[in-house]
Amino acid sequence: MLRLAALALCLVALPAAANEAQIRKVLEKKLGAVRIEGVAPAPVSGLWEVRYRTPNGVQVVYTDAAANHVIQGRIYDLQNDRDLTDERLRKLNAIRFDSLPLDLAVKVTRGSGKRVLAMFSDPYCPACRQFEGVLAQLEDVTVYVFMYPVIRPENADHSRAVWCSPDRSKAWLELAAAPQPKVPDAGAACPNPVDKVLALGRRLAVNSTPTLFLANGERLNGGLAARELRELLDQVAAAAPATER
């Protein structure tokens, strides 16, 4: 019986291996000679997820078992109102949150600050400025802001002046969240981490702002509505080990 069971497992595994080999062979050429990092069953029966790396991080496409067709897009679970592709990409591009050098970030705390996220943001990025309005609606949150002046690099000294200000949080919000940016009076001559943050962002392939990292390390490119972000922060907090709470 044990031998029969082992043989059955081998017979089940063989088609999966053959599918992966065929998918890799076909798609590595079709996707522009990218390196495929993995092939796995997709959330929809009959489809396979193909993971590959780009300068913007890990991406996915979907294909059939013989790699005759490729689907570029997202899989939505309509019954549960979930973007399964987005959830998957957040996990695939996750980092260790405790690997972030938080001492290089401006710390903005609201309420108890018990919910945590990190954000790479440019004070002159329109999407970032809009997202600051979303963050203002959250309660009990700590945001570690990595100032990432890439949209208007000629104004990088404004971010440096934030760091040189006696109240960095206040200076950041006045520059990045006010209806009209208020440049700090502190000047930009003090030792500041802006150049280090720019190098950090390049290492992490931060190619758009805002880019967020949740406390579990998952990455989000772009902002969210307040309700969605609040739900995500709550989910991450609920899933954290008791020793981290």
C-alpha positions in Angstrom: 0.0 0.0 0.0 2.8 2.4 0.8 4.5 1.7 -2.5 1.2 2.3 -4.3 0.7 5.6 -2.5 4.2 6.7 -3.3 3.7 5.8 -7.0 0.4 7.7 -7.1 2.2 10.8 -5.7 4.8 10.6 -8.4 2.2 10.3 -11.1 0.4 13.4 -9.8 3.7 15.3 -9.6 4.9 14.5 -13.1 2.4 16.6 -15.0 3.0 19.6 -12.8 6.8 19.4 -13.5 6.2 19.0 -17.2 3.9 22.1 -17.1 6.5 24.2 -15.4 9.2 23.2 -17.8 7.1 24.0 -20.8 6.0 27.3 -19.3 9.5 28.3 -18.5 10.8 27.3 -22.0 8.1 29.3 -23.8 7.7 32.4 -21.7 11.3 33.2 -20.9 11.6 34.0 -24.7 8.2 35.7 -25.1 8.7 37.9 -22.0 11.9 39.4 -23.4 14.4 37.0 -22.0 13.5 37.8 -18.4 14.4 35.4 -15.7 11.4 33.5 -14.4 11.6 33.1 -10.7 8.8 30.6 -10.2 5.7 28.9 -11.6 2.7 28.0 -9.4 -1.0 27.2 -9.7 -3.0 30.5 -10.0 -6.1 31.1 -7.8 -8.3 30.2 -10.8 -8.4 26.6 -11.9 -6.5 25.9 -15.1 -4.3 28.9 -14.9 -0.7 29.1 -13.8 1.0 32.1 -12.1 4.4 33.0 -13.6 6.7 35.2 -11.5 9.5 37.2 -13.0 11.7 40.1 -11.8 11.9 43.6 -13.4 13.5 46.8 -12.2 10.2 47.6 -10.5 10.2 44.4 -8.5 8.5 41.0 -8.9 5.7 40.9 -11.5 3.2 38.1 -12.5 1.4 37.0 -15.6 -0.9 34.0 -16.0 -0.9 31.3 -18.5 -2.4 27.9 -19.4 -0.6 24.6 -18.7 0.9 24.5 -22.2 1.8 28.2 -22.3 -0.3 28.7 -25.4 -1.9 31.9 -24.0 -0.7 34.6 -21.6 -2.9 36.8 -19.6 -1.6 40.2 -18.3 -4.0 41.6 -15.7 -5.5 41.1 -12.3 -7.7 38.3 -10.8 -10.5 39.7 -8.7 -12.5 37.6 -6.3 -15.9 39.3 -6.9 -17.7 37.3 -4.1 -15.3 38.6 -1.5 -14.4 41.9 -3.2 -10.6 41.1 -3.2 -7.9 41.9 -5.7 -6.0 38.6 -5.5 -3.3 39.7 -7.8 -2.6 42.8 -5.7 -2.5 40.8 -2.5 -0.1 38.4 -4.1 2.2 41.1 -5.4 2.3 42.7 -2.0 3.6 39.5 -0.5 6.1 38.8 -3.4 7.6 42.2 -3.0 7.6 42.3 0.8 10.7 43.2 2.8 11.6 42.8 6.4 10.2 45.9 8.0 12.8 45.9 10.8 15.5 46.1 8.1 14.4 49.7 7.2 16.7 52.3 8.8 13.9 54.2 10.6 16.4 56.6 12.1 16.6 58.2 8.6 12.8 58.8 8.5 10.6 61.7 9.8 8.3 60.2 12.4 4.7 61.4 12.2 2.5 60.1 15.0 -1.3 60.5 15.4 -3.1 59.3 18.6 -1.4 56.2 20.2 0.6 55.5 17.1 0.1 51.8 17.6 -0.4 51.0 13.9 2.7 51.5 11.9 3.8 52.0 8.3 6.7 53.5 6.3 6.3 55.7 3.3 8.7 57.0 0.6 7.3 60.3 -0.4 8.2 63.4 -2.4 6.6 66.7 -1.1 6.1 67.9 -4.6 4.4 64.6 -5.9 0.7 65.4 -6.5 -0.3 61.9 -5.6 1.7 62.1 -2.4 0.1 65.4 -1.4 -3.3 63.9 -2.0 -2.4 60.9 0.1 -1.4 63.1 3.0 -5.1 64.0 3.2 -5.9 60.2 3.6 -3.3 59.8 6.3 -4.8 62.7 8.2 -8.0 60.7 8.5 -6.3 57.8 10.3 -6.2 57.5 14.0 -3.6 55.8 16.2 -1.0 55.5 13.5 2.8 56.1 13.2 4.1 57.0 9.7 7.8 56.8 9.1 8.4 59.2 6.2 11.4 58.6 4.0 11.8 61.9 2.2 12.4 60.9 -1.4 12.7 64.1 -3.6 12.7 62.6 -7.1 9.9 64.5 -8.7 11.5 67.9 -8.4 15.1 67.1 -7.4 16.0 70.7 -7.7 14.0 71.2 -4.5 15.7 68.5 -2.5 17.0 71.2 -0.1 13.4 71.7 1.1 13.4 68.1 2.4 16.8 68.7 3.9 15.4 71.7 5.6 12.7 69.6 7.1 15.3 67.5 8.8 17.1 70.5 10.1 13.9 71.9 11.7 13.3 71.6 15.4 10.0 69.9 14.8 10.5 67.6 11.8 7.0 66.2 11.8 5.4 69.7 11.8 7.8 70.9 9.1 7.1 67.9 6.9 3.3 68.3 7.1 3.6 72.1 6.4 5.7 71.3 3.3 4.0 68.2 2.0 0.4 68.4 3.2 -0.6 72.1 3.4 -2.6 73.6 0.6 0.5 75.5 -0.4 4.0 74.1 0.4 5.7 76.0 3.2 9.4 75.7 3.0 11.0 75.4 6.4 13.0 78.4 7.6 15.7 76.1 9.2 17.9 75.9 6.1 19.5 72.8 4.7 23.0 72.9 6.1 22.7 70.4 9.0 23.7 66.8 8.6 20.7 65.1 7.0 19.8 61.7 5.5 18.3 62.7 2.2 21.1 61.3 0.0 21.1 58.1 2.0 17.3 57.8 1.6 17.7 58.3 -2.2 20.3 55.4 -2.3 18.0 53.3 -0.1 15.0 53.9 -2.4 17.1 52.8 -5.4 18.2 49.6 -3.6 14.5 48.8 -2.8 13.4 49.6 -6.4 11.2 52.5 -5.2 10.3 53.9 -8.6 7.1 55.7 -7.8 5.7 57.8 -4.9 4.1 57.3 -2.6 5.4 53.8 -1.9 4.3 52.3 1.3 5.6 49.4 3.5 3.2 47.9 6.0 4.5 46.5 9.3 4.6 43.0 7.9 6.9 44.2 5.1 4.3 44.2 2.3 4.7 46.9 -0.3 2.0 49.1 -1.8 2.7 51.3 -4.8 0.4 54.3 -4.7 -2.1 55.5 -2.2 -5.3 54.0 -0.9 -8.6 55.3 0.3 -8.7 55.8 4.1 -11.1 52.9 4.7 -9.0 50.5 2.7 -5.8 51.5 4.4 -7.4 51.4 7.8 -8.6 47.8 7.1 -5.1 46.8 6.0 -3.4 48.3 9.0 -5.9 46.5 11.3 -5.4 43.2 9.5 -1.6 43.4 9.8 -1.9 44.4 13.5 -4.2 41.4 14.2 -1.9 39.0 12.4 1.3 40.2 14.3 2.7 37.8 16.9 1.7 38.7 20.4 5.3 39.6 21.2 5.2 42.4 18.6 2.0 44.0 20.0 
